[in-house]
Amino acid sequence: MSPYQKKQLQKKRNNIVRKWHRRVGMTAMIFLINLAVTGILLNHYEALSLHKKYIQSDWLISWYGVQSVDEINCINASHNYFCQLDDKIYFKNGDSISSFTSEESDQLFNATGKDEINYMLTTNSLYLFNAKFQLIDQISRQSIDLSQGDIEGLTTEEFNLLAEPNEDQFKLLSDPQAIDSINQLHKRSQITHLKFVQDLHSGQLFFSGGTLVSDLMAIIIILLGISGIVSWQKRINRPDECCK
Amino acid sequence: MMKAIYTIFILLATLASTSVDAKTFLTEKELLSQAFPEAGKTSDSKHNKQTLWLDDALQSKIENILSHPYPKLRIKYWKNEKKTVWILEEIGKVKPITFGFVITDNQVELARVLTFRESRGYEIANQSFYQQFNQTKLIQDYQLSKQIDGISGATMSVSAMKKIAKLALMLHQEVMK
């Protein structure tokens, strides 16, 4: 092979490398833009309150696999329904439904109403709500002293009745409209914007496939960096091409 | 390199999402016995347990401090001459942190974390950090009279404790009027 042929072959090889470097670079750019934008959002999530806002899109909620439930067990106390789904407790008063986030691992135990106060007993606490289901107070069950007599407006007998284990107080909610409303409220308080951005950043939004694609793109970016440096070095070493 | 950074990020994200059980550093009774050592064994009647109902005017002042209304309609507190004890909650990042504040003569006498439920930021439950709040007063615009140094990695917990210190001082002023 003559020196001219060698030079032509080398030039052809370089062109192929450059062409593929460009093509792969353009593809990786989409991934890099995603990384950069989501990275900025993650750096400032507190200021943007991403951890306090929830995804409202039904499509995204179903993408995450959040399912509606067909049956909801509730306690009926003084014409109010107390229903628990995960760590959320839902109150149904007529057509109005409101929610309350209980402490982790806290389970709804019983509920009753007296003198316009709704008492809700969970495994850990006694909660007091007004007629509009605004939280008046939360009293730890450990701090309740039955020897003191009156417990936040309940007599010792009334409190003992409330605290007595009785599986029968839970009944299936029969109103389909209420079940639907609770499901809607529940689903729209599951995925925070922060989780969505984290998953988009890591590729986990697309489950294990997304993570693998992210890994692959990360390797490609490393290769792009290397091929870019190699290509640049070759050009600056050539006296006929100036790339300063 | 990217993969290593990536793996670290995923590990951190996993750690951040791991649920950690609530840690109780001090109980209500222990706080009361520290606040009122002269009362001896804790009992509500000895410490004069009282209730403060949060009306709209008070909630508005609270909102100026916390940037949101207090989630309860009433607050229980203990009062003895010039001293009040407050057990208040504020969300750090996602979960509420329970704080105990003893206020005497419009100054913080004792600041403590009672229960910490977050997965990160527990460094605030440290004696050296608590001490920064001692003798702190409320100055104009609900600001603390002393600079409270932050803790790296516990920014939101520190912010929550500073807010609750301001709230306890403001509520003390309200009940002492």
Interface residues (C-beta under 8 A of the other chain):
Chain A: E46 H51 E103 E104 N130 Q134 L135 I136 D137 Q138 S143 Q198 H201 S202 Q204 T211 S214 D215 A218 I219 I221 I222
Chain B: M1 M2 K3 Y6 F9 I10 A13 S19 A22 E28 P71 K72 L73 R74 K76 K93 V94 K95 R117 T155 M156
